[in-house]
Amino acid sequence: MKVCLFGLSGIPLGKHNVKDSRLDQTHKLVEAKKKTYAQVDIAGEEEAVTADALVVSPSSRLDVILRDLEFVETRLERNPPEPEKSGLGKIKAALEREQFVTAAGLTPEESQAVAAHAFLTAKPVVAAEASDLDKFDEFLPRVLAESGYLSYLTVGGPENRAWLIKKGMTAPEAAGAIHTDIQKGFIRAEIISFADFIAAGGESQAKHAGKLRLETRQYVVQDYDLVNFRFNK
């Protein structure tokens, strides 16, 4: 995942650990050689178009809106065909209200017609206060949550690790975050919810309490599930 800092400075670019305290809790309960946080790429403003989400200050939020508005006005001057034209008109009205593209109320046809334009405010946009930037790595879990991402855990042995995925991914799709071979050979997912894991005091204890579930490929992975994939090698 790539997060763009729009109108912000003073934060190192590149890889950042998502220091979720829940992984720290897990590492105290399950023995492993190391713990590995999920990671995100932090990029500058020049990579805004290719980013998955934007972090803005209260002042640079308006700059993001104005950039999209300038594009819309330029495109409308060229008299595009319907339904692009009607979609752009709705987007223009939303932006002029200082709202995002996501608030424009587009029909499916209009959304498809404008999809290629890659509007910045069609992406998740998270506002950061100065206090958030002072502890940016601690702020990252909130950025991911508001951007539609979550993590699941694999535990024990070599490492306790958080894997970053999009919300709504099924178990096979989530397995692909580890390796495509696991996704292709997926059979079942062994799941312990994080709440059950903590309440039981560990993975083994949760299993003994009957909290481990076998889920099929339709299962939608939940935030901080403990997961073990069964798959054909």
Residue frames as qw, qx, qy, qz and C-alpha x, y, z in Angstrom:
[[0.000, 0.888, 0.461, 0.000, 0.00, 0.00, 0.00],
 [0.422, 0.205, 0.001, 0.883, 1.21, 3.49, -0.86],
 [0.182, -0.843, -0.437, 0.256, 0.25, 6.50, 1.24],
 [0.399, 0.529, 0.106, 0.741, 0.86, 9.98, -0.20],
 [0.301, -0.585, -0.347, 0.668, 1.69, 12.92, 2.04],
 [0.266, 0.673, 0.414, 0.552, -0.03, 15.87, 0.35],
 [0.061, -0.830, 0.015, -0.555, 1.18, 19.26, 1.48],
 [0.748, -0.658, 0.089, -0.015, 3.05, 17.76, 4.41],
 [0.525, 0.624, -0.490, 0.307, 6.75, 17.72, 5.18],
 [0.256, -0.624, 0.592, -0.440, 9.15, 16.51, 7.83],
 [0.873, -0.122, 0.414, -0.226, 8.19, 12.83, 7.62],
 [0.197, -0.431, 0.792, 0.384, 10.74, 10.42, 6.10],
 [0.761, 0.335, -0.223, -0.509, 9.61, 8.84, 2.85],
 [0.336, 0.327, -0.883, -0.027, 9.92, 5.13, 2.18],
 [0.607, -0.259, -0.748, -0.076, 8.91, 2.05, 4.19],
 [0.283, -0.425, 0.430, -0.745, 7.17, 2.58, 7.53],
 [0.211, -0.153, -0.950, 0.175, 6.09, -0.03, 10.04],
 [0.496, -0.506, -0.271, -0.651, 2.46, 0.04, 11.09],
 [0.194, 0.186, -0.789, 0.553, 3.10, -0.19, 14.83],
 [0.654, -0.409, -0.313, -0.554, -0.17, -1.68, 15.99],
 [0.292, -0.488, 0.657, -0.495, -0.12, -2.42, 19.72],
 [0.916, -0.027, 0.147, -0.371, -2.15, -5.57, 19.11],
 [0.811, 0.391, -0.411, 0.146, 0.88, -7.21, 17.53],
 [0.070, 0.532, -0.638, 0.552, 2.87, -6.32, 20.64],
 [0.703, -0.246, 0.392, -0.541, 0.18, -8.05, 22.74],
 [0.951, 0.219, -0.135, -0.173, 0.33, -11.08, 20.47],
 [0.560, 0.531, -0.560, 0.300, 4.09, -11.34, 20.75],
 [0.250, -0.461, 0.637, -0.564, 3.82, -11.56, 24.52],
 [0.795, -0.052, 0.373, -0.475, 1.34, -14.45, 24.27],
 [0.948, 0.305, 0.089, 0.008, 2.80, -16.51, 21.43],
 [0.540, -0.571, 0.446, 0.429, 6.47, -17.48, 21.30],
 [0.737, 0.635, 0.147, 0.175, 8.21, -16.64, 18.03],
 [0.704, -0.042, 0.038, 0.708, 11.70, -15.66, 16.94],
 [0.140, -0.085, 0.054, 0.985, 10.60, -12.17, 15.88],
 [0.288, 0.697, 0.574, -0.318, 7.61, -9.95, 15.25],
 [0.266, 0.067, 0.477, 0.835, 7.01, -8.26, 11.93],
 [0.264, 0.566, 0.355, -0.696, 4.66, -5.32, 11.57],
 [0.547, 0.670, 0.466, 0.189, 2.71, -4.62, 8.40],
 [0.355, -0.344, 0.186, 0.849, 4.43, -2.03, 6.25],
 [0.418, 0.831, 0.363, -0.050, 3.31, 0.80, 3.99],
 [0.537, 0.200, 0.189, 0.797, 5.17, 2.97, 1.48],
 [0.059, -0.844, -0.267, 0.461, 5.12, 6.66, 2.35],
 [0.526, 0.343, 0.394, 0.671, 5.43, 8.82, -0.76],
 [0.108, -0.328, -0.067, 0.936, 5.59, 12.49, -1.60],
 [0.426, 0.580, 0.275, -0.638, 3.03, 14.68, -3.31],
 [0.285, 0.492, -0.581, -0.582, 4.42, 13.89, -6.77],
 [0.137, 0.020, -0.979, -0.150, 3.12, 10.32, -6.41],
 [0.430, 0.130, 0.455, -0.769, -0.43, 11.31, -5.43],
 [0.676, 0.254, -0.314, -0.616, -2.02, 9.88, -8.58],
 [0.649, 0.164, -0.740, -0.068, -0.63, 6.38, -7.98],
 [0.074, -0.224, 0.750, -0.618, -1.16, 6.35, -4.20],
 [0.311, -0.375, -0.867, -0.107, -3.84, 4.24, -2.51],
 [0.327, -0.820, -0.455, 0.115, -4.63, 6.94, 0.06],
 [0.275, 0.617, -0.107, 0.730, -3.72, 10.54, 0.89],
 [0.470, -0.590, -0.447, 0.481, -2.82, 12.14, 4.20],
 [0.188, 0.668, 0.161, 0.702, -3.47, 15.87, 4.30],
 [0.166, -0.178, -0.473, 0.847, -3.34, 18.73, 6.77],
 [0.200, 0.702, 0.575, -0.369, -6.50, 20.80, 7.34],
 [0.150, 0.740, -0.163, -0.635, -5.09, 23.41, 4.94],
 [0.011, 0.330, -0.792, -0.514, -3.84, 21.05, 2.21],
 [0.378, 0.382, 0.831, -0.143, -7.24, 19.32, 2.15],
 [0.379, 0.792, 0.194, -0.438, -8.51, 22.29, 0.14],
 [0.054, 0.628, -0.606, -0.485, -5.51, 22.05, -2.20],
 [0.267, 0.024, 0.949, 0.168, -6.47, 18.47, -3.07],
 [0.378, 0.648, 0.610, -0.254, -10.02, 19.56, -3.83],
 [0.225, 0.821, -0.124, -0.510, -8.82, 22.47, -5.99],
 [0.119, -0.393, 0.797, 0.442, -6.57, 20.19, -8.03],
 [0.298, 0.320, 0.895, 0.088, -9.51, 17.95, -8.88],
 [0.272, 0.787, 0.389, -0.394, -11.72, 20.97, -9.57],
 [0.067, 0.689, -0.414, -0.591, -9.21, 22.45, -12.02],
 [0.161, -0.101, 0.911, 0.367, -9.13, 19.18, -13.93],
 [0.285, 0.542, 0.779, -0.135, -12.93, 18.93, -14.04],
 [0.223, 0.817, 0.122, -0.518, -13.31, 22.48, -15.36],
 [0.003, 0.530, -0.643, -0.553, -10.70, 21.86, -18.05],
 [0.195, 0.101, 0.954, 0.204, -12.37, 18.63, -19.09],
 [0.286, 0.665, 0.622, -0.297, -15.84, 20.18, -19.21],
 [0.141, 0.722, -0.190, -0.650, -14.53, 22.94, -21.50],
 [0.001, -0.277, 0.832, 0.481, -13.86, 20.20, -24.05],
 [0.707, 0.108, -0.017, -0.699, -17.55, 19.22, -24.03],
 [0.066, -0.206, 0.976, 0.034, -17.12, 15.49, -23.30],
 [0.496, -0.183, -0.658, -0.536, -19.85, 13.01, -24.26],
 [0.699, -0.363, 0.262, -0.558, -22.53, 11.70, -21.93],
 [0.524, -0.780, -0.331, -0.087, -22.55, 10.16, -19.37],
 [0.623, -0.029, -0.235, 0.745, -19.08, 11.57, -18.64],
 [0.033, 0.463, 0.061, 0.884, -20.39, 15.12, -18.93],
 [0.593, -0.622, -0.227, -0.458, -23.18, 14.63, -16.41],
 [0.839, -0.330, -0.299, 0.314, -20.80, 12.82, -14.06],
 [0.482, 0.152, -0.138, 0.852, -18.28, 15.65, -14.23],
 [0.216, -0.588, -0.147, -0.765, -21.04, 18.15, -13.55],
 [0.757, -0.584, -0.256, -0.147, -21.98, 16.34, -10.36],
 [0.773, -0.146, -0.213, 0.579, -18.33, 16.11, -9.34],
 [0.234, 0.416, -0.011, 0.879, -17.86, 19.84, -9.96],
 [0.461, -0.659, -0.178, -0.566, -20.84, 20.66, -7.75],
 [0.845, -0.455, -0.240, 0.144, -19.50, 18.45, -4.95],
 [0.659, 0.051, -0.133, 0.738, -16.02, 19.94, -5.15],
 [0.017, 0.546, 0.061, 0.836, -17.40, 23.47, -5.09],
 [0.660, -0.651, -0.129, -0.353, -19.11, 22.51, -1.81],
 [0.029, -0.655, 0.701, -0.279, -15.64, 21.43, -0.61],
 [0.870, -0.118, 0.418, -0.234, -16.74, 17.80, -0.69],
 [0.292, -0.387, 0.800, 0.355, -14.94, 14.90, -2.35],
 [0.404, 0.175, -0.681, -0.586, -15.68, 12.99, -5.54],
 [0.176, -0.137, -0.966, 0.129, -17.03, 10.20, -3.34],
 [0.145, 0.451, 0.592, -0.652, -19.88, 12.54, -2.29],
 [0.166, 0.216, -0.388, -0.880, -20.96, 13.39, -5.85],
 [0.627, 0.272, 0.552, -0.477, -23.72, 10.77, -6.05],
 [0.265, 0.411, -0.651, -0.580, -22.70, 9.34, -9.42],
 [0.919, 0.141, 0.085, -0.357, -24.72, 6.66, -11.18],
 [0.808, -0.186, 0.496, 0.256, -22.88, 3.45, -12.09],
 [0.664, 0.605, 0.283, 0.337, -22.70, 4.63, -15.70],
 [0.062, 0.966, -0.136, 0.212, -21.26, 8.00, -14.70],
 [0.621, -0.649, 0.431, 0.088, -18.74, 6.35, -12.37],
 [0.823, 0.105, 0.447, 0.335, -17.55, 4.13, -15.19],
 [0.484, 0.800, 0.178, 0.307, -17.31, 7.07, -17.59],
 [0.030, -0.930, 0.260, -0.258, -15.04, 9.11, -15.28],
 [0.899, -0.407, 0.105, 0.120, -13.07, 6.22, -13.74],
 [0.798, 0.299, 0.018, 0.522, -10.02, 6.73, -15.96],
 [0.104, 0.865, -0.065, 0.486, -9.46, 10.26, -14.64],
 [0.697, -0.113, -0.496, 0.506, -8.04, 9.07, -11.29],
 [0.199, -0.817, -0.020, -0.540, -9.34, 11.93, -9.19],
 [0.250, 0.319, -0.689, 0.601, -7.39, 12.47, -5.99],
 [0.405, -0.164, 0.468, -0.768, -10.51, 12.87, -3.87],
 [0.857, 0.007, -0.332, -0.393, -11.87, 9.58, -5.18],
 [0.594, 0.152, -0.703, 0.359, -9.18, 8.03, -2.99],
 [0.584, -0.679, -0.405, 0.185, -9.40, 7.82, 0.80],
 [0.233, 0.633, -0.194, 0.712, -8.25, 11.17, 2.25],
 [0.652, -0.541, -0.457, 0.268, -7.27, 11.25, 5.93],
 [0.011, 0.883, -0.101, 0.459, -6.75, 14.53, 7.75],
 [0.742, -0.154, -0.412, 0.506, -3.80, 14.74, 10.15],
 [0.265, -0.959, -0.018, -0.097, -3.32, 17.24, 12.95],
 [0.209, 0.770, -0.537, 0.275, 0.13, 18.39, 14.07],
 [0.573, -0.455, 0.611, -0.302, 0.00, 15.95, 17.00],
 [0.947, 0.206, 0.227, -0.095, -0.58, 13.07, 14.57],
 [0.650, 0.687, -0.260, 0.193, 2.47, 14.01, 12.54],
 [0.189, -0.740, 0.576, -0.293, 4.64, 14.16, 15.66],
 [0.504, -0.210, 0.827, -0.134, 3.94, 10.45, 16.19],
 [0.550, 0.370, -0.392, -0.638, 3.31, 9.48, 12.59],
 [0.331, 0.143, -0.927, -0.105, 3.98, 5.74, 12.89],
 [0.105, 0.232, 0.824, -0.506, 1.47, 5.55, 15.73],
 [0.436, 0.431, 0.104, -0.783, -0.99, 7.44, 13.50],
 [0.236, 0.265, -0.777, -0.521, -0.65, 4.95, 10.63],
 [0.076, 0.239, 0.963, -0.097, -3.12, 2.35, 12.00],
 [0.286, 0.616, 0.433, -0.592, -5.83, 5.01, 11.85],
 [0.254, 0.525, -0.439, -0.684, -4.83, 5.93, 8.29],
 [0.103, 0.080, -0.949, -0.286, -5.18, 2.30, 7.21],
 [0.148, 0.408, 0.842, -0.321, -8.50, 1.80, 8.97],
 [0.297, 0.670, 0.215, -0.645, -10.02, 4.94, 7.44],
 [0.247, 0.517, -0.572, -0.587, -8.63, 3.94, 4.02],
 [0.892, 0.146, -0.072, -0.423, -10.34, 0.55, 4.00],
 [0.580, 0.383, -0.704, 0.142, -7.45, -1.70, 5.01],
 [0.763, -0.550, 0.217, -0.262, -6.95, -4.16, 7.86],
 [0.204, 0.533, -0.818, 0.071, -4.38, -6.69, 9.01],
 [0.941, -0.240, -0.106, -0.212, -4.57, -10.36, 9.93],
 [0.305, -0.708, 0.629, -0.102, -2.02, -12.37, 11.90],
 [0.903, 0.115, -0.413, 0.039, 0.04, -15.49, 11.42],
 [0.412, -0.768, 0.390, -0.297, 1.75, -16.57, 14.61],
 [0.875, -0.343, 0.342, 0.013, 4.37, -18.86, 16.08],
 [0.880, 0.184, 0.218, 0.379, 7.65, -20.37, 14.92],
 [0.556, 0.230, 0.104, 0.792, 9.78, -18.02, 12.83],
 [0.043, 0.097, -0.067, 0.992, 7.64, -14.91, 13.40],
 [0.130, 0.670, 0.646, -0.341, 4.47, -13.32, 14.61],
 [0.197, -0.030, 0.402, 0.894, 3.44, -11.23, 11.62],
 [0.359, 0.630, 0.405, -0.557, 0.71, -8.80, 10.57],
 [0.340, 0.172, 0.683, 0.623, -0.34, -8.99, 6.92],
 [0.210, 0.427, 0.114, -0.872, -2.00, -5.98, 5.31],
 [0.173, 0.326, 0.836, 0.406, -5.06, -6.54, 3.10],
 [0.269, -0.210, -0.192, -0.920, -8.10, -4.62, 1.90],
 [0.447, 0.091, 0.634, -0.625, -11.30, -4.89, 3.92],
 [0.767, 0.350, 0.077, -0.532, -13.73, -7.36, 2.39],
 [0.378, 0.472, -0.773, -0.193, -11.13, -9.81, 1.12],
 [0.948, -0.152, -0.111, -0.256, -12.05, -13.47, 1.32],
 [0.755, -0.510, 0.393, 0.125, -9.75, -16.04, 2.90],
 [0.822, 0.237, 0.306, 0.419, -8.15, -17.12, -0.42],
 [0.308, 0.858, 0.031, 0.410, -7.58, -13.49, -1.41],
 [0.421, -0.856, 0.272, -0.127, -6.00, -12.79, 1.97],
 [0.887, -0.208, 0.328, 0.251, -3.77, -15.84, 1.53],
 [0.669, 0.611, 0.128, 0.403, -2.39, -14.22, -1.59],
 [0.117, -0.953, 0.214, -0.182, -0.76, -11.57, 0.60],
 [0.674, -0.522, 0.509, 0.119, 1.59, -14.30, 1.79],
 [0.186, -0.299, 0.788, 0.505, 2.07, -16.14, -1.51],
 [0.604, 0.245, -0.276, -0.706, 0.01, -16.73, -4.65],
 [0.406, 0.107, -0.903, -0.092, 0.62, -20.50, -4.32],
 [0.056, 0.180, 0.803, -0.565, -1.31, -20.49, -1.03],
 [0.464, 0.339, 0.116, -0.810, -4.17, -18.65, -2.70],
 [0.554, 0.277, -0.606, -0.498, -4.25, -21.07, -5.65],
 [0.455, 0.022, -0.888, 0.056, -4.08, -24.17, -3.44],
 [0.324, -0.255, 0.421, -0.808, -6.43, -22.89, -0.75],
 [0.376, -0.239, -0.890, -0.093, -8.46, -25.54, 1.08],
 [0.457, -0.758, -0.465, -0.034, -9.55, -24.09, 4.42],
 [0.140, 0.597, -0.336, 0.715, -8.62, -21.33, 6.85],
 [0.559, -0.436, -0.618, 0.339, -8.20, -21.95, 10.55],
 [0.018, -0.652, -0.039, -0.757, -9.48, -18.81, 12.29],
 [0.429, -0.518, -0.572, 0.470, -9.30, -17.51, 15.85],
 [0.028, 0.903, 0.201, 0.379, -10.75, -14.05, 16.36],
 [0.325, 0.448, -0.429, 0.714, -8.43, -11.61, 18.08],
 [0.503, -0.511, 0.190, -0.671, -10.96, -11.05, 20.88],
 [0.962, -0.207, -0.107, -0.144, -11.13, -14.80, 21.58],
 [0.743, 0.308, -0.368, 0.467, -7.34, -15.06, 21.42],
 [0.041, 0.509, -0.387, 0.767, -6.86, -12.30, 24.00],
 [0.697, -0.427, 0.091, -0.569, -9.67, -13.54, 26.25],
 [0.980, -0.080, -0.183, 0.006, -8.20, -17.05, 26.30],
 [0.468, -0.792, 0.359, 0.155, -4.68, -15.80, 26.97],
 [0.195, -0.498, 0.743, 0.403, -3.00, -17.29, 23.90],
 [0.542, 0.272, -0.574, -0.551, -3.39, -19.41, 20.78],
 [0.315, 0.022, -0.946, 0.071, -3.21, -22.82, 22.45],
 [0.130, 0.233, 0.691, -0.672, -5.62, -21.74, 25.17],
 [0.500, 0.320, -0.054, -0.803, -8.09, -20.45, 22.55],
 [0.509, 0.169, -0.769, -0.348, -7.93, -23.79, 20.72],
 [0.185, -0.090, -0.918, 0.339, -8.54, -25.68, 23.97],
 [0.255, 0.327, 0.473, -0.777, -11.54, -23.42, 24.62],
 [0.446, 0.467, 0.754, 0.118, -13.03, -24.38, 21.25],
 [0.147, 0.819, 0.087, -0.548, -12.51, -20.97, 19.68],
 [0.131, -0.341, 0.685, 0.630, -10.76, -22.18, 16.52],
 [0.681, 0.496, 0.336, -0.421, -13.04, -22.28, 13.49],
 [0.443, -0.004, 0.703, 0.556, -12.58, -23.88, 10.07],
 [0.368, 0.687, 0.159, -0.606, -13.72, -21.46, 7.39],
 [0.703, 0.390, 0.519, 0.292, -14.22, -21.96, 3.64],
 [0.418, 0.133, 0.293, 0.850, -13.21, -19.77, 0.73],
 [0.074, -0.752, -0.439, -0.487, -16.28, -17.56, 1.19],
 [0.523, -0.676, -0.339, 0.393, -15.10, -16.35, 4.61],
 [0.218, 0.857, -0.030, 0.466, -14.32, -12.62, 4.78],
 [0.638, -0.047, -0.444, 0.628, -11.23, -12.06, 6.92],
 [0.310, -0.911, -0.243, -0.122, -11.77, -9.76, 9.90],
 [0.125, 0.837, -0.363, 0.390, -9.36, -7.28, 11.44],
 [0.116, -0.581, 0.732, -0.337, -6.58, -9.02, 13.37],
 [0.972, -0.038, -0.013, -0.233, -7.93, -12.54, 12.91],
 [0.352, -0.511, 0.772, 0.136, -5.32, -15.19, 13.70],
 [0.827, 0.427, -0.077, -0.358, -5.17, -17.27, 10.54],
 [0.387, -0.365, 0.809, 0.250, -3.55, -20.52, 9.50],
 [0.655, 0.438, -0.250, -0.562, -4.12, -21.54, 5.88],
 [0.690, -0.041, 0.718, 0.083, -4.53, -25.14, 4.76],
 [0.513, 0.696, -0.221, -0.451, -3.57, -25.50, 1.12],
 [0.946, 0.200, 0.205, 0.153, -2.41, -27.96, -1.51],
 [0.297, -0.724, 0.416, 0.464, 1.29, -27.64, -2.19]]
